[in-house]
Amino acid sequence: MDGIISVLGVLTLVLEGISCQGVYAPPTVRIVHSGHACNVEEERYSERVYTIREGETLELTCLVTGHPRPQIRWTKTAGSVSDRFQDSSVFNETLHIAKIQRHQGGRYYCKAENGLGSPAIKSIRVDVYYLDEPVVTVHQSIGEAKEQFYYERTVFLRCVANSNPPIRYSWYRGRDVLSQGSDKGVEIYEPFFTQLQGETKILKLKNLRPKDYANYSCIASIRNVCGITDRKVVFRLTNKTAPASIKLLVEDPIVVNPGQTVSLVCITTGGEPAPSLVWTSSSGSLPEKSLMKEGVLTIPAIASEDAGVYSCIASNNVGNPAKKSTTIIVRALKKGRFWITPDPYHNDDNIQIGREVKISCQVEATPPEELQFSWLKNGRALRSSERMVITQTDPDISPATTNLDIIDLKFTDFGTYTCVAALRGGAIPEISIDVNISSTTVPPNLTVPRGKSPLAAREGETVELECLVSGKPKPIILWSRADKEAPMPDGSMQTESYDGVLRIVNVSREMSGSYRCQTSQFNGFNVKPREAVIELIVRYPPAVEPVWQEVRQGLGRPVSMNCRVLRAHPSRVLRYEWRLGSRLLHAGTFDSRDDTDYSVRNLAREGYGEYTCDVINEVGPGRCTFLVTGKAYPPEFYYDTYNPLWQNRPRVYGYKLQWTQMNPSAVDRIMAYRLGIRQTGQQRWWEQEIPVEGNIQKGELITHNLTELIRPEAYVVRLTPITRFGEGDSTTRVVTYSAPINPHLREFHCSFEEDPVCLFTQDKNDDFDWMRHSAATRDTKYTPNTGPSGDRSGSKQGFYMYIETSRPRKDGDTARLLSPVFNVAPKNPHSITSPPTYCFSFYYHMYGKHIGSLNAFVKQKGQSTSDAGPVWSLSGNQGDRWRQAKISIHPTASFQVIFEGIRGPGIEGDIAIDDVTLEEGECPDPPSNPIRGAAAPGVSSIWPLSVTLFFTVIVGRR
């Protein structure tokens, strides 16, 4: 039987009529919440504040209306900083943040826009509550320090913790509460510099007495908000209490070779309580490979990047922390370079016999004071003399440099001079730099080869810019942009080349311009740099717009296309060609215009297809592409249908599917829609055609009723417009089951399957809220032995309402859930002669050893909840199963049904309800109820008040 119903549910999609009206509307927004909120308040000026405990789950949903369906984006601000989320939830209706942290508090905005009117924006402020462990610090009065810390007369104990909201602090000596005025030897006050932390209190012990040596407790409390319990810290004050003191058993500085293992030893020499030791580094973090044990920091295989200042810090919260530091220096030699300086007293830069010449050698050394230079000539040691003067710069003034001045150069001085740099100890490899001085040693010269400037290249090619460099020694060439302050193709501002060639791969039009080649001072002559400039010209085909454009048009209508040239090099464009597919339509050359048009006066079926316009210069073509099609635009599903779902039989439901057509007049008349439907999780589609009579107008609302849908399954619906051209663009949506509120039936049924929950609302005068959950999403980490394992039908995906009795809830707290207001519509509108009877039924689940009470009320117009009195009530554990309650009620005026859950003595007391029903007539064979229906007599049919008003307005407009 189930199989027959399932097949019928998909096949029997009955068209009950098509009606139209203008429904385009700008967006509206409303934010609803779920997750683990502690409280949601409406503050002044309608500001909403969502309070949540750190580590819980934040879930905010943005409910929107408007047509077309608005796009949603979440953003967040915190103080003056605005940031967008980097995860995928930014564009979802629901914003989900698991394990929220304190820095994620702030104002969250939901923005919805659909291109009509201004975007709709709503916000909610999220306040994250937390309480860290408090810390007590102890200080002496300044100017009274002695050898032992607590022989002084005045002592201050300060208690501090991070929190939101502000903390209230309480001080105890032993078990006795300390308060201002309770003890003449004690003062409690709030220093101005801690005012922002709330009621931060400092305990001052004056004229220290023997009884003041005791255990002091500081209790930090935020009044149990969000179930955050108080935090407590204890400090024992004795006559031996003293601040920390330490000693480093290492030298300062420590100079080591790379690869060595370094151990830094720090020991405590005093302090009560016993201090804790930590090591820190000036770089911000210790090396990952470092190990610390009992105050000894070990760094194996030390490297240059591990050098820096290392500090040992000892703290016992008494006085200021003790700190000792040492510096680790790792020996290193790098970046050896040289330069030759000709005789400065002559105008030319040549090296000649009889003149002076200076050779300079420079390295980077760590530590610089260990650097030693030596000079060799042709491999033999060279010592300073009157004609060969060796000097060395002060390393504190400039990088370590040595100079060899050759006075009155002679022929015998020609040869190879070697500069050797080494560090004392010999553990670091030395650096040797060879410089050849001979008759062929000449300063550099730069030239650009003939025909290499200007240099033209096609976009995408590999190009080589070449500067010929002569001279001995041959210097490094530095390349940079000469025409503008712009980076080189590799992203740097300057590029080195050893052969004078700059290679650019895949050259682009942005790389056109002037490039400068220049000799470097290092590894060459210390003379005025030589330079040359090369002009690079990058040729590229025309850039055009539009690159691609879709044109939708009906048969027999005109079509016009335009292709425009933006830029090209060479800028002289030779010709253009229009084609449909491979067939040439039109060709020509450009005159003074920078665009070309092509038109079709009367579009025929063979005129549909891809049109291209190639605009061609000597480098190649730029192409505009136009796809001319008769496809209809996609339908736009309408999501704001009032009460679209109805239910005639228990196992099936119907759905009113509504949509508008995007740009219906852009193409030929839409003759029909192809409707496809499949059950979620299945692959097979069932299809039918929905015929359309006449022309569809922009903004007209089209309705098609889906029937025989199997409850509570969801369905994917696909809609495709059909014209003479064929099928247009499809659009899809999901139809989900929720309990309907249908004024055309004489019953009300709610199974809480969809938000908003059948117009049920939370009472604002109770202690906490009912929550909508399913077994698949409910978090049972706090209360695993209570609450249902599925909805009333046994489905883990189905939803129900329940009260969560975990902390911060306490015994006796109440949560009330209010139904919509139901009107009693009499059969005789002028009088009520016989009060109607309704069967009020629901399922309840009350499982757990701490179950409190569940009450049901019927509150009539003009009554308060206390006046109404419960029509049904039950207390205590009823077992792990759903049970049904039925009560006959007799209202005489519009009324509401109210469910009241009362928390029991513990956390295993969750109560759930599901499948709430109101039907005309007495309850057939009602189960035994703790309280029989006792409401006053009433009238004949149930109408939710808001529904009645809505339909009155609609009928009145027709």
Secondary structure, DSSP 8 states (H G I E B T S, - for coil): -HHHHHHHHHH-------------EEEEEEEEEEESEEEEEE-GGG-EEEEEETTS-EEEEEEEEEES--EEEEEEEETTEEEE--SGGGGSSEEEESS--GGG-EEEEEEEE-SSSS-EEEEEEEEEEEE---EEEEEE-TT---SSGGGSS-EEEEEE--EES-EEEEEEETTEEE-TTS-TTEEEE--GGGGGGEE--EEEE-S--GGGSSEEEEEEE-TTGGG---EEEEEE--TT-EEEEEEE-S-SSEEE-TT--EEEEEEEEEEES--EEEEEETTSS--TT-EEETTEEEESS--GGG-EEEEEEEE-SBSS-EEEEEEEEE-EEEEEEEEEE--TTSSS----TTS-EEEEEEEEEESGGGEEEEEEETTEEE---SSEEEEE--TTTSS-EEEEEESS--GGG-EEEEEEEEETTS-S--EEEEEEESTT-EEEEEE--TT-SSEEEETTS-EEEE-EEEEES---EEEEESSSS---TTSSS-EEESSSEEEESS--GGG-EEEEEEE-STTEE-SS--EEEEEEEEEEEEEEE-SEEEEE--TTS-EEEEEEEEEEES----EEEEEETTEEEEEE---S-SEEEEEESS--GGG-EEEEEEEE-SS-EEEEEEEEE-----EEE----SS-EEEEETTEEEEEEEEEESSGGGSS---EEEEEEEETT----EEEEEE--S---TT--EEEEEEEEETT--EEEEEEEEETTEE---EEEEE-------TTSSEEEE---SSS-TT-EE-TTSSS--EEEETTT---SS-TTSS-SS-TTS-SS-EEEEE--STT--TT-EEEEE---EEEE-SSTT---S---EEEEEEEEE-STT--EEEEEEEETT--HHHH-EEEEEES---SS-EEEEEEE--SS-EEEEEEEE--SSS---EEEEEEEEEES--SS----SS--------SEEEEHHHHHHHHHHHHH-
